[in-house]
Amino acid sequence: MSELSVPVSEQDHHQGRLDAPVVLVEYADYQCPYCGEAFPLVQRLQQRFGDELCFVFRNFPLVQSHPQALPAAITAEYAGTHGKFWEAHDALFRSQQQLGEVVYRALMRQLGLSEDGLAAAMDKPSSLGRIQSDIEGAMRSGVDGTPAFFVNGRRFQPQQSFEELYDDIVAALGNKA
């Protein structure tokens, strides 16, 4: 069982209180079909557990098999620099089958952000800083595929499906009681 090597902090993209009883960290790739399947599950878990759950998203683009994973991550991070990370995150997963420049530009227009600014971010090595940091943390935590989940710092390993995350969160809440 692997442990999360980089502690969750205010620098992470997170929804919910960092001091919530359960912190769920996901390392994901916007083009990964399994991450796409996990996306609505995470949303249901957030609705179900409310303030008891903090969700943290970290990038782990699998560039060898998903050519749009890195551009999508850059798009989300660019939106994040303008306070719109979660809007971009959700839109990218909802548009997973069409990822590409047309989707990224349309998303910038929808979010009221500069298409030229995004184009510049795509070409700027400094845009990769946070993504690279997420990748390095994932590798130190033993992540080798996506999605990879950690519940309160402990790697979640499904036996049958990611739906088992519900039981893992309930168990973590029980340990806090």
Secondary structure, DSSP 8 states (H G I E B T S, - for coil): --B-SS---TTSEEES-TTSSEEEEEEE-TT-HHHHHHHHHHHHHHHHHGGGEEEEEEE---TTT-TTHHHHHHHHHHHHTTT-HHHHHHHHHHTGGG-SHHHHHHHHHHHT--HHHHHHHHH-GGGGHHHHHHHHHHHHTT--SSSEEEETTEEE--SS-GGGHHHHHHHHHHHH-
